[in-house]
Amino acid sequence: MRMKQLAVAIALIGAGAAINAHAEEKVNKVERVEVTGSSIKRVQKEGAAPVETISRKQIEKTGATTVNELLKSVSSLDTFDQGEISSNSPSGSGGANVKMRGLGETDLLVLLNGRRLPVNAMADGSGAGAAVDINLIPLSAIERVEILKDGGSAIYGADAVAGVINFITKKNYQGGDLRAKTGISSRGDANETSVGMSAGFGDYEEDGFNVLASFDVFKRDPIYRADRDLTKSADFRRFGGPDGRSSYSPYGNKLDSKGRFTGEQVKPCPADLLVDGRCRYDFGSSLLTSFNGADRMSGMGVARLRVSDTTTAYIQGFYSTSTDHFEAHPVPDFFKLPDGSSYAGRFMQGGPRITDRQASLSQFVMGLEGSVAGFDWSVAAGHGLSQVYSLNSNYFDANKWDDALTNGLIDATVTTNNPALVDSLKVKATRDASNALYFVDSKISGETPLALPGGKVAFAVGASYTKEVLKDTPDPLTQAGLVVGSIAQAGVNASRDNKALFAEISLPIHSTLEVQGAVRYDSYSSENSSSESKASPKVSIRFQPLKELLLRASYAKSFRMPTLKQLNGGVDQGAMDIKTADECLALGEPANCAITAYEVSGSNKNLTPETGTSFNVGVVADVGIFSGSVDWWKIQKEDTIGKPSVLEALQAKKIGYDKDGRLLVFTNLQNISKFESSGIDVEGRLRFPTSFGTYTFSDSATYYLEQRQTKVSGEWENLKGIYASPIWRNTFRAEADYGVWSSALAVRTTGDFLDTDIRETDSLKVPAGIPTVPSYTETDLSVTYTGFKGLKLDAGVKNVFDNMPPFSLRNVETNNHSQMGFAELYNVRGRFFSVGAQYSFK
C-alpha cells in the first residue's frame, strides 16, 4: 500500500466528491480530505480501513487498455470475463465483472466518483452478471482507483459486502492531449488499437471555472479456438482428459424415450468421430472464439463553476458504448424423425449462430456543494443507465421446425435441403434490456464544538433516494422457449425504491487513538415484491502509538439485496448433460449413464436479503525506505442466494418431463446457505532514491485461510483450493525512474488448485489422486521515454515468456464451465507487444 500517497481526495456520496477531489492541490496547502470508506474529511494518510490506491502513473505503467486488464494486477481481486472469454453457446451478458474475498460479483460495490453505477441490464436468471460491466468504464478518464477491502454497507448501502471499488476521474484539467496505442500478439492476432483525446480549460482556483472533455475509441480483434494448441480441438484426450466433443452431431445420435443414447446414428459416422457409441462434433474446429473481439467508444465531460466564495455548481456525465460479434457452431437440438423417434443432431446447413450485441453505460450528475459555518455540505441529483441489445441470427422457429421434420420436409443430417425452405424456418431472436438508476442525495459534515483529548469530534450525516428500473425483454418466441438452438429466457419489468439515512462519527479519544462509528438505514419498497429494511452498523479503531506504526481493526454488518432479476425474472431453461456417477445413480440409472436433459431455474419473489458480517485487524508500518501492511480479514454471510446443484435437485426428486419426454431438472433460486471466507493480505514497498534514479520494489499477496459454505442440508462444504478457487495470488512489481526514462516489471502469479468441483464435507472426502492445476505466472515489461517536449512514448510486452494456461480436466468434464481446457481465470492470448504515444499541450 502506498502510505505516503494515500492522502488523496476521494469522491464519495456527496456532490463535492463527484467533482472536487483535490489530487493536484498545491504542495504546501494542508487540507482535510475524504478517503474511501468514510464520509468524514481527515488529515491522516492511513485510516482505520484498508484502502489500496492505484494512481494514474501506476495505471500507465501497467500498460492496461481496459479496466478489466488493470484490475487483474490486484492480488485481492478476481476478474470474471463473461464477454471476453467465450463459452460454447452465445448466451450471457457480454460483460466483465470483478470479485473479491471469494464472494460473487454482486457482493462488490462499484462506484464512479463515489456514486453507484447501474448494473449490467442483461444478467441471467440466477443473477450472475448482475454487476457493473467494468470494461464500459473509460480507463483513460480515470485519475486513480481506490479499493476498500472491508465491508462498506454502513457508508454505501447494499452490495458492499466484500468491499468497494471507487473509480475517480480527472478534474480541473487544463490543456489537451492526443493519445494512440496499438498492439498485437506474437501469433499475429488479438490486434488492439486505441485512440483518444482530452481537452480542458479554465483554472478553477484562479478563473472560477473549469471544463473538461475526453473521447476514446478502442478496438480489439478476436482469438479463434483453432489458432491455439490448447483450444484447437475439444478432444482433450491428447492432454489425458476426456473427449469433450459434442454429442449433438450432424450425423445424428439416436435417443430412446428417456433421452438416453442408443449407440446408433441416423447417418453413418466417420470412424474418427465415433467414440463410445456416439458420433462427435468438434467445437474447436469451428468458428468459435476463445477470446472475443470488442469495439468500444466513450466520452466524458465535466464542468465546474464557482457560484460564490463558498458555493460551487457542477455537471458531470459520461457515455460508453460497446459492440461485439460472436459466432457459434450451428444449431444443436433434439430433432425428430418422421417415425416419431428423436436424435441429438446439429443442422449444419443453418450456418453458424450469430450474436451481435450492443451495450452502453452512462451516468449524468449535477449538483451544488459548499461550506457554511465551518461545515461542508452537498446536494446532487443524477441518472445512470445500462442498456444491452442482442440480435441473434440463424436460429429456427421451433413450431415450424418440428412440423418440417415430422413431415419429412427437412433432413437435418444433410446440407442439400431447399435453401428457400430453410430460410423460411429461420427467426431472428432479440433481447432488449435496460437498467436505470435515478438518485438524489445530500450530505453535511464537519467538526463539532465537542473536544476530546485527541481533538474535536467530527461527524457526517446524509440522506438519499434511489429508484431502480429494470426492463429485460426477450422476443416472444425466446420467452416461450420456441427458438431452436437457444435457451428459454424470461422477461422482467420491475422497479424498486430505496430511501436511506446515514450517520458517521469520529471520536479522537487520544492523539494516538481514534474510534469511528457509522450506521446506515436502508428501506426498499417495490410493487413487484415484498418490502425490506436493513440497518448496517460499523465500528472501527485506529491506534498509532508511533509515527512509524499504525494498528487498525473494524467490525461491520452488511447486506445484499436480491437483484430485480432474481426476484421477478421468471424461469430460464437450458440444455445440460447428466453423466456423473452420482447424478446417474440419483436418477435411478446406471453409473455410466449419459442422459441429455434441461435445467429449469429462475426467480423467487420470496427471496430475502443476504446479510454479512466482516472483521478486519491489521498493522501498517512506514519506516524509512520501507512501508508495508498485514491485514487479517473474515467475512460471514447468511441467507446466501443460490440454486441447488443438479445432484441435490436429483436427490430431492425435483424433476419432471416435458411433452416430448425430455427430462427437466428444477433448480429455482433460494436463500440456500451460509458462507464464510477468511484470509490475509500482505503488502510491502521499498523505495530507493539514488543519484542515478529512483528504484521501487513492491509486492502484494492475498492468501485464503478458509472458504466454505453450507449445502441445502446444512452441512458445511469446503470451497478453498478447488476448481478456479486458488488459495493465493501474488503481484510483484519493480519500477525504475531515471530522468526521461522509466521502466516497470510486473510478475502476476495465480496459485494452484485441485482440479475438481468436489466440495469436501464431514461425510464426503476428495478422492486421492485428484490432479492439481499448477500455479500460473505472467510477466509484463514496459518502458517509457519523455525526452521530447510534450511527447511521451511507451512500449511494452505482456506475458513476456508466452506462458499458456495450465490444462484443467474439470473445465471440460461438465457444462458448468467454458469447456475450453483452462479455467476462466486466464486467457490464451499469449505474448503481446504494444507501442503507444501521447502528446500533451497547454
N, C-alpha and C positions, 0 to 999 in steps of 0.2 A: 504494500500500500504506500502511496507516495504522500507521506505525512506532511511534508513541507509545502505541498501544493493542494492540500485539502480545503483550505480556507478560500474557496472559490464560491461566488454567488450562484445559488442554485434555485431554479424556478420550482415553486410548489403550487399549492392550491390557489393562492391569491393571485390577483391580476398582476401585481408587481412582479411576481416571479416569472410571469409569462414574457415580460419584456426586459426587466431591469436587473438582470444578473450581471453584476459589475466585474466580469472576468478580467477586463483590461483597465481596472481602476488605477489611478496614479499611485506610484510605488509607495509614497510616504503617507498616504491617507489611510488611517486605520478605521475600519468600518465593521459594524456587526452585519453578518450575512446569514442567510438561511442555508441550511445543509439538509440534503435529502434525508428524510426520516424524522424531521422536526419542522414545526411552523414558527418557532421562536428564533429570531436572529441572535447570533452569538459571535464571539471573537475566537473561541477555541478552534484549533485546527483539527482536532480529533474529538468526536463526540462519543456518546455512550453506545452508539450502534455502529457496527462495522460497515463502512461505505468504501467501495472501490471506485476510483476515478480513472477514466481514460481520456486524456487530454487530446486536443486537436493535433498536436505534434506527434503523440503516440499513435493516433489513428493513421496519420500519413505514413509513419514508419512501418506499419503492418502491411501496407500495400493493398489493403482490402478495398474492394469496389462495391460491396454491398454490406448492409448491417449484419446480415447472417454470417458472412465471412469474417467480419470483425469480431463478433461475439464468440466464434469458435476458439479464439485465443484466450478466453477467460476460463480458468480451470474449474470454477464453481458452476458454470453454465453448461447446458446441453442443448444444442440446436437440433431441430427436427424439420427435415425438408420435405413437407408434403408435396410441394410443387416442383422442387428441383430434382429430387430423386424419384424416378418413376417406379410404378408397380406394374403388374401385368394387366391391369384394367384402368381405363381413363376416368376414374372417379376421384373424389376427394376435392378439397377446397382449392388446391393450387398454391397455397401459401407456405411460408416458412415461419415456424414458431420456435420459441425458446423456453427451456425448462430449468428448474433449479431444485436442488435438495432431493432429487428422486421423485418429485411430485410432477403432476401434469402441467401442460402449458397454460391451463386455465387457473392455476394457483400462483402465477407470477404476473403482477400488475405492470403494464407497460404505459408509461406517461410520456407526453411530449410537452416540454416546458411546464412540468408539474401538473398537467391535465390528462385525464383519462381519454384514450382513443377508442373508437368503436372497434369491436372485434370483427373478424372475418365473417361476412354475411353467409358464406356457403359452408357451414360446418355440417358434419354428418349427423345422423340420428343419435349417436352415442354422445354427442357433444365434442368429439375430437375435432380439433381445428378451430374451436370457438375462442380464438385468441387473436391478438393483433398480428397481422401479416407484417413482420418486421422488415421484409425486403421492400415494402412500399414506403418506408421512412427514408427520405433522401439523405444519404450519408454525407454528401458534400456540404450540406447545410448545417451539419452538426458541429458544434463547438467543442462539446465534451459529452461523455456518457457517465452517469453515476449509478452505481448498483448498490442498493441497500440489501444487505444479506441478513435480513432479520424480518420478523413479522411486521407488517405495516398497516393493518386494518384500523388501528386506533387513530391514524392520521388520514388514511386514504380510503377507508371503507372496504367493500367486498373485494375478494380475489387476491389481496396482498398477503397470502398465507405464507408462501416461501420467501417473498421479498418483493422488491420494486426495481424496475429499470427506468431511469429518467433520462430521456434524450433532450439535450439543451442546445438550442440553435444559436447561430451567430447573432450578435446585437451590436448596435452603434458602429456599424461598419462604414468606413469612408474609402472611396476609390473604386477600383474594379479589378477583376482578374478573369483571364481566359484559361481554360484547362482542357487537356486532352490526354487520353491514355489508351493503349492498345496492348493486347496480349494474345498468346496462342500456346497451346500445349505442345509438348515435344513430339506428339504424334500428328500434329497438323490439324487438330480440330479444337472445339471449345473456344473458338475465337471470341475475344471480348473487345468492345470498343466503347469508350465513354467520352463525351464532350460536355462542357458546361461553361457557364459564365455567371459572374456576380457583379453587382454594382451597388454602391451606396453613397449617399451624400448627406451633408449636414452633420455637424458635431453637436450632439445633444447638450453637452455641458456648456459649449460656447454659443451655439446658434439657437438652442431651444427646440431643435427637432432633428430627426434622423429618419431616412427612408432607405430600406434595403430590399433588393430583389435578386433572386437567383433562379437559374434554369439549368436542367441537366437532362441528358439523353444517355441511355445505356442499352447496349445490345450484346447478346451472347448466343453463339451457335450451340446446338445440342451435341451430345456424345451418343453415338449409336452402340447398342449392345454388341453388334457384330464386330466392332472395332477394338474391343478389349478381350484379351485371352480369358479373363475371369468370367465374362458375361456372354461370350460369343455363342455358347450353346447351353441350354438348360439341362443337358445330360451331364450331371456332375459326378458321374462315376469316375471320370478322369482325376478327380480330387479325393476319391474314396467316399463320395457321397452317393445319394440316390439318383435315379433317372428322374429329373424334375420336369421332363417334357409333358405336355398336357395330354390328358386322355380325351379331350374334345378334338377329335381328329377329322380331317377331310374325308377319310375313308370310312368313318362311322363305326364306333364301338357299341355293339348291341347291349341293351339293358333288359333285365327281367322286370316283373311287375312291381318289385320293391326298389328299383333303381340300382340294382347290383349288376356289375359287368358279367356277361355270359362267356366271354372269351372268344366271341365271334365278331366278325366285321361285316358291314354291308357290302363293301368292295374289297378285293384282295389287297392286303397291306404289304408294302415292300419289306423285305426281311430285316433291313437295318433299322426299321421303325417299330418292329414288333417286339415288345418286351412284356413278359408276364401276362401274355394273352391279350394285351391291349396295344392298339396302334397309336403311336405317339406323334405329337406335333411340337416342333421346337420353337419356343418363343425367341430365343437368341438369334435365330437366323432371319427373323422378320424385321420390320421397320421400327421396332420398339427402341426407345432411347433409355439409357441408364442415367442420363443427366440432361434435363430438359433445357431447351433454349429459352431466352427471355428477351423481351423488348419493353423498356420502361422509360417513361418521361416524368419529370417532376418539376414543379415550380413553387417558389415560396416568396412571400412579401411581408415586410414588417414596416410599420410607420409609427413613430412616437412624436408627441407634441407636448411641449410644456405649456399647460393652461395657465398656471400661476406659479409662484415660487414654491408652493407646497403640493401642487397637483399636476399629474401627467395623464394624458389620454393616449390610448394606443389602439392599433388594429393589427392583427396578425393572421395570416392564412397560408395554407399550403394545399397543393393538389398533386397527387401522384397517381399515375396510371400504368398498368402492365398488361401486355397481351402475350399469350403463348399458344403454340400449336403443338398438338400431341397426336401421334398416330399409333394405334394399337392393332393387334392382329385381327383378322376378320371375325365376324360374329360366331360365337360358340353357343350352343344350347342343346336341350333335349329335342331332337327332331323326330317327327312321326313318319312311319311308313304307311303306305296305303292299307296294310293289313291291321293297323292299329297299334303295332308294337313301336317302341321308341329306341333311339340310339343317341349317344353323345357324339355330336358332329360339329363341323366347322365349315361354314359356307364361304369358300374361297372366292367365288365369283362376285360376292358382295363388295369386295375390296376392303382395304384397311379401315377400321373405325377411326374417325377423325373427330377430335375435340378442339374447338377454337374458343379460348377463354379470354375474357376481358375483365380486368379488376381495377378498382380505383379506391383510394383512401384520401380523405380530405378533412380539414379542420379549419374553422374560422372563429376567431375570438376577438371581442372588442371590450374595452373596459376603461376604468379610471383607477388611479392609485395615488396615494399621497400620505401626508402626515398632518396630525393636528394634536396640539397639546402634548407633544412628545410621543404620541402613539402612531404607528403605521397602520394604514387602512387600505383596503382594496375592494372593488366590486367589479364583476365581469359577467358577460353572457356569451354563449357561443353555440356552435353546432358542429358535430362531426358525422361523417358518413362513410360507410364501407359499402361498395357495390360490386357485384360479380355477375357476369352474364356468360353463360356457357351454351354453345351451339354444337350439337353432336350429329355427325353425318354418317351415312352408310349403316344405319340401323333399320330394323324392319317392324312394321305393324304386326303385332302378334296374331290378331284375328285373321288378317289377310294371309299371313304366312302359313298359319295352321291349315287354313282352307286349301291353299295351293299345294301343300304337302299331302294332305289327306286325299285330295282329288287327283294326285299324280301329275299336277301341272309343273311342279318344280322337283328336281332331283338335287338335293343339297350335296351330293357326293361328286358332282361333276361341275365343270365350268363352261358348259355348252348350252345352258338354258337360254331361252329367248331373252335378249338384253332388255327389250322394252317391257316384258313381263316382270323381270327382276326389278327394274326401276320403279314400276308401278306399285311394288310392295314396300318400297323404302319410305322412311319417315325421318324428318329432321327433329330430333329431340332437343328441347331447350330447357334451360333453368335460369330464372331471373331472380336475384336475391339482393336485398339491401338491409343494412342495419344502421339506424340513425340514433345519434345521441343529441339531445337538446339540454343545455345546462345553464344555470345561473348560480353564482357563488359569491360570497363576501367573507371578509375576514378583518379582524383588528388584532394587533399585537403590540407588546411593548413592556416596559418595566413599571412595576408598581412602586408606591412610596415605601412599602414594607421592605426593610433591610434585615438581612441575616448576616452572620459573621463573614460569609464569603461574598456578599454583595446583595444587590436588590433582587427581589423575587420578580421573575418575568412570566408573562402569560401570552396565550393566543386563544382566541375563540372565533368560531365561524359557523356558517350555515350554507347549505347548498340544496339545490333541487335539480334532479336529473330525470329525463324521460327517455326511455329506450324503446325503439320501434323496430321490430324485425318482420320482414316480408320475404319469404322464400317460396317461389312459385315454379315448380317443375310443370311441364306441359301435362295435359290431362292423361295422355297415354302412359307417360312415365309414372305419374302418381298411381295409376291403376295397375302398374306392373305389366303393361302390354307392349313394351318395347323389347324386341328380341335382341339379346346381347347387352342389355343394360339392367342394373338393379332397380327395383322399385324404390322410389323416393317420395316421401310425404311432403306436402306443402305446409307452411305455417304462416299465420298472420296474427301476431301477438304484440303486446306492449306492456310496459310496467313503469311505474313512477317510483322515484326514490327521494325521500326527504331526509336530510341528515343535519345533525348538530355535532360540533366537536369542541373540545377544550383541551388545553395543554398548559402545564405549569412547570417552571424550573425553580428549584429550591437550592440556592448555594449555601449549604449547611456550613461550609468552611471553605477557605481558599483552596483546599485540596479536594473537597468533596461536593459533588452536585447530585441531587436526586431529581429525576424528571418523571412526571406523570402525565398521561394522556388518556382520554376516553372519547369515543365517538358512538353516537346513537344513530342507527340507520333504520328507516321504516320503508318497506316495499309494499306497494299495492298494485293489483292487476285485475282486470276483468276476466282474464283467461285462467287464472289460478289463484290459490289462496294467498292472503297477505302474510308478510313476515316482518318481524322487528328483531334487531340484534344490537346489543351493546358490546363494544370492543375496548377493553382497557389495556393499558401498557404501563409498566413501571421499569425505569432503567436507572442505573447508578454509574457515575463517572468519578473515579478516585485517582488523583495524580499526586502521590506523595513526593515525587521528584520531577524535575523538569524533563528528565530523560525517560520517565516511566509512567505509564498510564494503565490502570486496571478498569475494566468495564463489565457490566452484567445487565441483562434485561430479561423481562418476563412479559409475554404478550398473549392476548387472546385474539383470534382472527376467525374469519368465516368466508365461505364462498357460496354465492347464490347459484342454484341450478340455472343453466342458460335457458333462454326462452325456447330454444330448440328442444332441449331436454324435457321441458315442461309441456310443450304444445306441439311437438313436431310430428305426431302421428307415428306410423310404423314404416320402417325401411326393410327391404328384403334383398339378400344377396346369396349367390351360389357358394357352396363350400363342399369339401370332401370329408367324409368320416373314414379314417383309415388307421388311427392308432388302436392298439390292442384294447386299451381301457375303454375308448369310445365304442368300439365294436361290441365288446362284452356287455357294456351298459345297455346297448340296444338289443341284446339277445342274439347277436350274430357271432360267427367265428372270429377269433382274434385277428385273423389276417383279412378281414373283410375290406372292401373298397366300395363305399356307397356314396353316390352324389346326392346332396341334399341342399336345402335352402335354410339359411339362418334368418329368422324374423325377429327384429329388435326395434325398439322405439321408445317414445317418450312416456312420461308418467306424471300426471298432474298432481300427484300426491307426494312428489319428492320434496324434501325439506333441505335447508341449507347444511352444507358441510361445516363443521366447526373445528378449529385448530388451536393448539397451544404451543408456543415456541419459547425456547430458552436459549440464551447466549451468554457465555462467560469468556472473556478474552483479556489478553495483555498486549500492550503496544510499547515498543522501545524505540528511542531515537537517540543514538549515541554517536557523535562524530560523523563518520562517513557511512554509518550503518543505520538503517531503520527497518523495522520488521514487526510482525504481529502473529499471534497464535490465538485462534478462537475455537472454542468447543460449542457446538450447536445441537439442538434437538427439536424436532417437530413431531407433535402428536395430533392426529386427526381422527374425528369420529363422524359417523354417518356419511362416509365417503360414497359418492355416487358411482355406480358401475353396473355392469351386467354380469350375470353368472357365466362361467365358462361353458363351452359346449358340453364338456364332460359333466359338469354339475347339472346342466339342464337335462341331459340324457338320463342321469341318475335319478333326477326328480320327476322323470316321465313328462317333461314339458315338451311334448312332441305332438304332431298331427300330420295329416296328409292332405294335399290339395286335390282338385277334381281330376287331375291326371295321375294321381297316385304318387306324387313326389313327396318325399319326407320333408317336413317342416320342423325346425328346432326353434323354440321360443326363448329368447333371452332379453326380455324387456328390462329397462333401467330400474334400479332400486337403490335406496340408501343401504348399501350392502355390507360395509366393512369398516374396520378401524385400520389406521395406518400409522407407522412410526418410522422415523428416519433420524439418524444422528451421525455426526462426523466431526472432523477437524479441518479447519482452513489454516494454512501456514503461508505467510508471505515474508520475503526478505529482499532488501535492496542495499547494494554497495555502490557508492559513487566516489570516483577518484578524479578530482580535478588536478591536472598536471600542466606543465609548461608546453607540452606537445599534445594537448587535447584533454577532453573530459570523457571518462570511461565509466559506464554504468552497467552493473550486472544485477539482474533481478530474477526471482523465482517465486512462483505461486503454485500451491498444490491443494487439492481437496481429497480427503481420504474418508470413506464411509465406514463407520463403526457398526452401523445397523441399518437395515432396510427391510421392513416386513409389513404384512397386512393380514387381516383375518379372512377366512373363507366364508361362504354363506353359512356354514355350520358353526362359525365362531372360532374355529381352530386357527391358530397363527401359522402363517407360511412365510418362508424366507424369500426375499427378493434380491438380497445383496449378492452380487457376483454371478448372477445367472445371465441369460442371453440379453445383450445390449445394456447391461447394468454393471459397468466396470466399477471396481472398488475404489479406484483412484484416477485422478487426472493431474497433469503437471504441465506448466508452461515456463520455460526458461528463456530469458532474453539477455542479450549482450549488445550494448549500444556504444558507439564511438562518435564523438563530435570534435572536429578539428578544423577551425576556420570555415572555409566554404564547403568542406566535405563532411558528410556524416554517413554512418552505416549502421545497420541493425541485423542481428541474427536472432531468430526465434526458433525454439525447438518445442514442439507441442506433442505430448505423449498421452495416449489414452490407454489405461490399464487393461489387463487381460480379464476374461470372464469365462465361466463354464458355458459350453455350447449346448445349453438345454433350457427349456421353459419349465422344467420340473421344479416346483417350489417345495422345498423340504419342510416337513412338519414333524410333530412327535410320532405320527403313525406312518409317515412316508419318508424314506430316505432316498437321496440321489444315488442311483446305482453306481457302483465302481466302474471305472473305465470311461466315464464321460470325458470327451476331449475338451481341451481348453483352447479358446480363441486367444492367440498371443497378443501382447500389447502392440500398439501401432504408433509409430512416430513419423511426424512430418517436420522437415527443417526448411525454414524460409530465410532468404537473404535479400537485403535491399541496400542500395547506395543512392545518395542524393548529392547533387552539386548545385551550389548557389553562387558561382563565381561571376555570373553575368548580371548586370543591374536589372532587377525586377523579374529575372527569369530563374525558375527552379526546374532542374532536370532530375529525373529519377529512373532507375532501372532495378528490376528485381527478378528473383527466381523463387517460386513457391515449390515446395516438395523437391528440394534440390536432388535428393537421392532417388527420386522416381519410385518411391515405395507405393505398392498397391495394397489395398485392404486384405487382411487375412481371410481365408475361406471360412465360412460358417456353415456347418452342416444343418443346424437348426433353421437357418434362414430359408432353406429350400424344402424343408420337410412338411410345412403346413401352409395354409392360406393366410395365416396370421401375419406374415412378413412379406417383404418385397420379392422373394424368390429369385434374387439375382446373385446369390452366392456370397454376400457380405452383409454385415449388419448395417442398419440405416444410419449409424453414427458417422459413416465415411462416404466418400465418392471415389470414382475411378478416373478422375481427370489426370492424375499423374503429374509429372514435372510440367511447370507452367512458367513461361517467360513473359515479362511485361516491360514496357517503357512508357514514360509519361513526361509531360511538360506543363508548367503553369507560368503564365506571365501576369504579373501584378503591376498596377499603375495607380497613381494618385491623381 
